Structure formats: C-alpha cells, structure tokens
Amino acid sequence: MSGERRGIQSVEVGGQLLRALADAGVPMMLKELAAAAGMTPAKAHPYLVSFGKLGLVEQDPLTGRYKLGAFALRMGLAALHALNPVRVANEVAAQLADEVRQNVAIAVWGNLGATVVDVEECQRAIHVNMRPGTVMGLLTTATGRVFAAYLPPRLIEPLIERELQRLAVGSQRLRISRRFVEEQVAEVRRHAMARVVGQPIPGINAFSAPVFDHNGHLALALTVLGPEDSFDPDWDGPMAQAVRRAAQTVTERVGGDPKKLVPDTAEKEPVPNALEPTQGGAQPSSTDPIISW
C-alpha cells in the first residue's frame, strides 16, 4: 500500500497557475500563463476566476494580465515572518551530512564576522576543530569568502582591508594582493560557491555555498568540509553538486530564488594545488589557493 497521502487533484492542478505566476514575477496574459502551467486557456480560466474571488490573483482591467493578489501577498508575508533560516538550514544540513559523509557547518554574519552557529557531524569521525561560535576569516576560509563575495561592498571592503593588513604581519606573513582577492571573489560569484583545497589545515578540503533570503540578500553559508582522500574538489563533481542542491533547497524554503545558485560558467577549472605560506612577503599567484574551510 502506498504511503502517499490522498489529495484533491483539482487543487494541485490549479496550484500550477499560482506557481507559474510566482515564478514569472510579472503579470501574464491568459494564454501565456496557461502555457506556463501546462494547460489550455479554457482549462485555466475557471481556476483563475475562483482564485480571483479568493484574492489569490488579480486581473488588470485595462491589459487583461493576471498577477498574484492581495491575499497571496498576505500568505507569503505570514510564511516569511514564521521562517527561521538557520532552523530550515539545520534540517537540510543534517541530510547533507548523511549524504556526503562529511561534516556540515552553518554560518551567519555576526558582530565579529562570519560565525559558525551549528555543525552537523556525519556518522564517521572527522577531526576538525570547528564548533559553534568559531569566527571564520574572510580571506582564509571558504566560508568567509562567501560572505566577502555577497555582502554589500560598503560593509565588507573595510574588513577585507583590515584582514589583508593582519595577514601581512602575522606569524606566517601571508601577503595577498588586491588583485588576488578580486579574482577569488569573482570565482565565488561565477560558481555561486567557494572552493578551497588543503589550507589552512593540510589535507582538508571544503565547499561553501550561499543561501539567499526572499530579498535576494545573503542569509547564511552552508559549508561542507572533510579529508581530501574522500572529498572530491571538482566543481562539477558529486560533492559540489550535493552542496549546491542543499543550498538551493534552503534558499527556496526561505523564500529566495534558487536560480541564484546556478553557476555562471561553462569552463571546467583545474583543481589547484595547496599553497604554502609565503616567506619574505612574496605575492601569491592569482591561481593559487590560500585557504580551506
């Protein structure tokens, strides 16, 4: 016996019209809307009449175009007010940890920077010292790079400059050029994900993906990290695809647009070699990674 619960087919069919309007984001003519919902205009029209009586859709009396109505807006706002992005991410992160058999961290922007708020551990032991409350460097972690790429420049630029100065005088004297930073930020935006290999912890790789809210703003970062012998760092590999799917799922559940996580590149880039800390203030190559989780 199937475990699927019985529903009302006509509601599900009519719901495709509401989904099509939400996906389009602009008013639509009947023929266009019906086609987007996979039905004929004659079939779509009675649904739209009923939805109009409920306030779920409205029709412009001048153009005849349909759009979502006032009650649909109220429903959406009520759902958004009830959402907690971290709580939504927790469930998805646990599933992701089981799927890829790696640890998964959730980070948000806090007073001190990109801050881990939860870590979902997989069923096997992975010894990485990252726990809730850990603050991730903007330029020395994949998690930080996500925030560097997607937070407003007026907020992030002074912090990037401060971190460049701190790294240049630290014990390892990592001097990073502005050009390198710009290229790494561009890489994150191009792939809608940050990737790092073997730094700062040798043998540990990571992917970090952004989650966007209903305003298109960065809500949090979802980061997977684990030992290189079981962590495929290929942009098109199963690990990267699993992280992207998880971030898209959370983004959609909190009202964001999952299409923002579609990579904007057709080029397959080589997996980089890990960069050792530079000595004597040497500039790293723009193709070398510096960073891990």
Sequence and secondary structure as in RCSB ss.txt:
>XXXX:A:sequence
MSGERRGIQSVEVGGQLLRALADAGVPMMLKELAAAAGMTPAKAHPYLVSFGKLGLVEQDPLTGRYKLGAFALRM
GLAALHALNPVRVANEVAAQLADEVRQNVAIAVWGNLGATVVDVEECQRAIHVNMRPGTVMGLLTTATGRVFAAY
LPPRLIEPLIERELQRLAVGSQRLRISRRFVEEQVAEVRRHAMARVVGQPIPGINAFSAPVFDHNGHLALALTVL
GPEDSFDPDWDGPMAQAVRRAAQTVTERVGGDPKKLVPDTAEKEPVPNALEPTQGGAQPSSTDPIISW
>XXXX:A:secstr
        HHHHHHHHHHHHHHHH S B HHHHHHHTTS HHHHHHHHHHHHHHTSEEE TTT  EEE HHHHHH
HHHHHHH  HHHHHHHHHHHHHHHHTSEEEEEEEETTEEEEEEEE  SS       TT EE TTTBHHHHHHHHH
S HHHHHHHHHHHHHHHHHSTT     HHHHHHHHHHHHHHTSEEEES SSTTEEEEEEEEE TTS EEEEEEEE
EEGGG    TTSHHHHHHHHHHHHHHHHTT  GGGGS                STT    TT    B 
